[in-house]
Amino acid sequence: MTTYKEIKGTLIRSVAQDPANPTLGQVWYNNTIGMLKGKTNVTATWRAGGNMLLARQSTGNATNGRQTASLVFGGQTPSTTTANTEAYDGTTWSEVANLNLARRTMMGAGTQTAAIGFGGYINPGGPPTAFCNESEEFNGTSWSEGNNLNTDKDNAGNCGLQTAALCVGGRGSPGVTIHSQVEEYNGSSWSEVNNIPTAVAQGITFGIQTAATTTGGSTPGSPSYPAALTFEYDGTNWTAGGNINNPRGAGGGAGTQTDGLIFGGAQSPPDAALTNVESYNGTAFSNEPALAIARTANGGAGTSALAITFGSGINPAGVSASTEERTNQITANAVIATGT
């Protein structure tokens, strides 16, 4: 068998940390984390996944779900608000237990087997007082009542786990007020914490409760939508981050504070759904390969490299049952790793 030394004229080096500027084709063993790594190219693409059973938009979803284990709940069909919940196994969506309260523009966090859904709008044809503060927890089989948000709202930023969820801003009463209020959930109750510096609704949020990023959305005043502002949360305080390149709101998000992804959403006027995708490295946003279908009010979950989006409004006006999955194709200029 031909060895790496015979091909490249050198042995694979064992190092305590990755080289600062590896060359294309360079391979090394990182003995600190126990991984064989190399420099190559990775190109991201989006591919079609299995369709949901019920077409809808403005859903809640388990933000810490994965491409192979996602959960979507609630939302707006062409004719009604729904309590429907579906689980995804990487190929097929299956109906599971419904929410106790049908609603749209609600928020969610957690995983497929440990999720929380909170807030939302319970009557699309009713008055603004239809904003709600209801929380429900899902155990993989059924929904049960949890303690409610302190404020009735929908369209808030959301991320985290069932036992450590984050709710950022949102819309609520009186009238249709855009909030700066932030709440954290500890698995038992919601508590108000430091406000986000700028009131925002329909922001795109990713990360965890102690390291979250929220960007875009609607802000008070005129023009109110969409914003380009980004804020980062460390579990206590909010600080400004890098602005998004294409201002938008009501899109999907995935990943971590230093390796995040936003996709879809809408700009106004005329509230047109977008295919645009951007990645975030904790400092700046960069444009990425676009979605195949323009989407807004779409769900998002997964990692930046393996994100998933579903449950969206589409152009022309309508709702979609389609799913898209992001995947990385290795071609030649990024660091890749394999386990020991």
Beta strands, then each sheet from edge to edge (+ up, - down):
strand 1: 13-15
strand 2: 27-30
strand 3: 35-48
strand 4: 60-61
strand 5: 70-73
strand 6: 85-88
strand 7: 93-96
strand 8: 107-111
strand 9: 114-118
strand 10: 135-138
strand 11: 143-146
strand 12: 157-161
strand 13: 164-168
strand 14: 171-172
strand 15: 177-178
strand 16: 182-185
strand 17: 190-193
strand 18: 204-208
strand 19: 211-215
strand 20: 230-233
strand 21: 238-240
strand 22: 252-256
strand 23: 259-263
strand 24: 266-267
strand 25: 272-273
strand 26: 277-280
strand 27: 285-288
strand 28: 299-302
strand 29: 307-314
strand 30: 318-338
sheet 1: 1+ 2+ 3- 30+ 29- 28+
sheet 2: 4+ 5- 6+ 7-
sheet 3: 8+ 9- 10+ 11-
sheet 4: 12+ 13- 16+ 17-
sheet 5: 14+ 15-
sheet 6: 18+ 19- 20+ 21-
sheet 7: 22+ 23- 26+ 27-
sheet 8: 24+ 25-
end
